[in-house]
Every structure is written in C-alpha cells, then in structure tokens.
C-alpha cells in the first residue's frame, strides 16, 4: 500500500511535473492562500479581543455566517471614502509628475551617445539600490523648518521666515515622486531606446516640425512604455505607507496608513481585511492593464 | 539648443536624484546633534554606531535574512522561470504567471497583512510558527521569488536552446543538461537576481513590520522607528556606511558583468568563426 503510494507519488512528482509543481505550491501557499484568508476575515466580525469565525460546524451542519458589516461601515464613515479618494489622488499626482519629469529624461538618455548609455542607466539605478527608507529620511532632513532648503532660500533672500514644508501635501508629493521616478524612467528608456530613428527622419523629410514629429511619432510609439511606467508608479503609490508616515501630515490621508492603524492600533483585523479587499479591487484595473501590456510586449518580442 | 536643453534636463534630474544621498553623507560628519545645522567636522557618530547594540543586532539579523531569502528566492525563481519559459502549455500556466506577478505589483501593506493573517491562522492550528526571523524570511522570500523570476526569465529566453539540444543528443539526462549546460548559462542572471533580492530584503520595512515578533528587529525597522520620532545623527552615519558599501558593490558588479558579457560575446564569435 505504502509502496504503491510512494511510486504513485514519484510518478506524478517527476521531471516536468515536479518543475511545475514546486513553484506552483510555493506561490499558492504564500501568495494565493493569504488573500483568501484576508477575504475570509473581511466577512467576520470582532468579538471581545478575538475574531469570530464565519465557518461554524455544529449538529452535522456547516453554517457560514457572512457578515457584511465591515463593508457597510465604509458607507457610514466618510473617513474611508475620503481616504481612498485622497490615496488615488496622490498616486495620480505622483504618476503625472514622474511622467512629466521622466519622459524627457528617458528620451534624452535614449538619444545620448551609445557608449554613455550604460553609465547613464547605472546612475539611475544606483539610488534605487541604496536604501529607500534612508532616501526618504534624507528628504526629512532637507525639508524641516531649519533644514537645508529653508536655509538656502533664506540665505538667498527669497524668504525671511522658514516655510512649513514638512508634513504637508508638498513634502509627501516630493517624496513619492523622488522614490518612484526610476520606476517610470527605466521602462520608458527601454522602450525609447528601441525606437527606429529612421521613422523620425522620414517624418522630418516629409516636412514635419520636430515638435509635430515628437507628438505624432515618438509618443504614440512609446505608448507601451508610458503605460508600463505609469502603472509601476501608480499601483504601489496607492498603497504606500512609509512615505506618508515619514513625510506626510494630518491633511495627507493615505489608505496604507489607515490600514496600518486599523491593524496595529485598533487591532481590528476584520476591518483591516475589508480595507485591504477594497484596496485590491481599486488597483485591480491598473494591474490588469499592466499585465495585458506585459503579455503583449512579450508576444511581440517573440514574433 | 536642443542639445543644451537635453543636457540640462539630464543634469537637473540627476541632481534631484543625488542631492538627498549626498546630504545624508555630508551631514554624517556634522558635529552638532541638530542634524541639519552644520557646526564642525567630526567622526564621532561612526564609533557611536558600532557601539549601538540595537543597530548592530538589527544589522546582523538583516544580513542573515537578506542572504537566506535571496538564496531561497533564486531557487524558487529558477523553478518558476523554467516552468514559464520552457513549458509553453500546461494547466494553470496563467495562474502560475499571475501568482508570480502579484507580489511585484501589490502594495507591500497588502502582502504583509495577508501573509501575517495566514501565519496567525496556521499558528492557531499547529502552534507554529511564532513570529520572528522565520516569518520575515518567508515574506521576503515570496517577494524575492517574484523578482528573481523576472530576472531569470529574461535570461532563459535569450540562451541558445541548441546548446541544450546538443547536450541531449550527446546522451545527457534532462537533469544533467540543466546542471551542466543551462545552469552555467543562466549563472549571471542568478547573480543579478541574488543581488536584487538581497537588496530588496535588506531594505524592506513594511513586510518586516508585519511579520517580525519581539526580539526580531531588522535594521530598517530600527531606523524607521528612530526616523518616525525625528532626526537622528546615528541614522546619517548608518546611511553613509550603507551607501558606501552599496555603491562599491553595484559599481564592481556592473563592471564585472560588462566584462563577462564582452568575454562571452568574444568566445561566441570565435566559436562561430572556427566552425565556418
């Protein structure tokens, strides 16, 4: 019996199947199961210092008690709605700034001399390799009221009293743009460096102005890079926790912080789970767009 | 004109990217305990860091977790990448691909919270695992696997499958082909993946905050809790040390990889020249 089981096990768990099953199990247990558990928790309710399970097995009958209270609570307390809205707003602002700063940057990088390009890319990557947390902390030292930016502006005579920059939407935005800019630049660069220069020459030969060529040829051809970069910035920005915690203030509501407080300060796991599920639903569309882009550009490469 | 505009744009963004880093390092030599007000040059914060047992303990734990999770990530990353690149059709391929993709795009708070709730549920059933180094390791290994998969996949797509076919024709068993031909070919990607996953783990705050327990405080958690309270000269000194080490490793490894790539290209060219 045991021998048969073992041989059965070995025939399934061999070669090709093993190669597929190993990552499948690993990722299923750590990536899919946790999300199902969060979903499960989001339908349960808090009892005194513990969470009531939604599954009950009594008298040979399984009862499932789905409690929608956590989700209904979103409607009652405008804090959640405002916070989601404000998270989406800050993520969108961050994405737009990254695009505005990053697109010309990636464009000029791609047009630089070929032997300079690897070094330019490395210089973009280098801050990314050094601690994210420390770089955000650095902005704190720059923006506080007796920080370098205020000292500089006062020395130049632009202002006479220090500006309140820390713990404002300004400090949050600058920190987010700073942290996510490389995620915008790198996919854009990868896309723009492959652009066929002959198309630009053809447009110029046919009498298009450089500006027109840029809008009619370069931008549409780099659409994929724009989408990939924007999604890579937007999605994590929605759920960002560290930057709002260190640089944000009372008027910079972010959902990551609310989730954190719900979990660590209020110990309300069902509510934190419901907040998480709604956040996932919000970023599901951007994720789908991103995945579609990824699949398309892969199949294009293989063609 | 266009040239000048391009150059100044590049310079401006590079300045933006590097100013915070440079300030951190410069002010780590500031004698005043008020981090932002320069008084005089000093090295006193550096010995203070070495004698700070909280920081040193955090550093040791972070290094352990980063190394182990990096190694676990490249093992599972290789499996995932191999399955996705080499087996075009199997049941659940899309499922596997999206599971491998999810930790890349999901905000950290979601990954952290969901893993923690699962581990708590498992712990209630079985009494294992307690929150600590092991649980942090699991979280980092999950995210690391996702990143390692991307890096290894792009290399696996590039390599010449005829080399593997030749090995099989010469009588190698599938595992031998993998160990003797495929593995050496993807080795550079494994090194990059290890560096990347190591860095991500060494840098992580959010996952560690969810998954750590009493007595398992990683270096970023120590720094984060101090940074939350305000500015602290010890953080500048730690930052300067980390930045110095990271820059050296990144520059050395990119030089090494550029050289290895050139050498490989030359060998390939020579091999083809001989056959013709």
Interface residues (C-beta under 8 A of the other chain):
Chain A: X15 X16 X19 X20 X22 X23 X24 X26 X27 X28 X30 X31 X32 X33 X34 X35 X37 X38 X41 X101 X102 X104 X105 X108 X109 X111 X112 X118 X120 X122 X123 X124 X125 X126 X127 X129 X130 X131 X132 X133 X134 X135 X137 X138 X139 X140 X141 X142 X144 X146 X147 X148 X151 X178 X181 X182 X210 X231 X232 X235 X236 X238 X239 X240 X241 X242 X245 X246 X256 X259 X260 X263 X269 X272 X273 X276 X279 X280 X283 X287 X290 X291 X294
Chain B: X2 X6 X7 X9 X10 X13 X14 X16 X17 X18 X19 X20 X21 X23 X24 X27 X34 X35 X36 X37 X76 X79 X80 X82 X83 X86 X87 X90 X92 X95 X96 X98 X99 X100 X101 X102 X103 X105 X106 X107 X108 X109 X110 X111 X113 X114 X115 X117 X118 X121 X138 X141 X142 X145 X174 X199 X202 X203 X205 X206 X220 X223 X224 X227 X228 X231 X235 X236 X238 X239 X242 X243 X246 X247 X250 X251 X254 X258
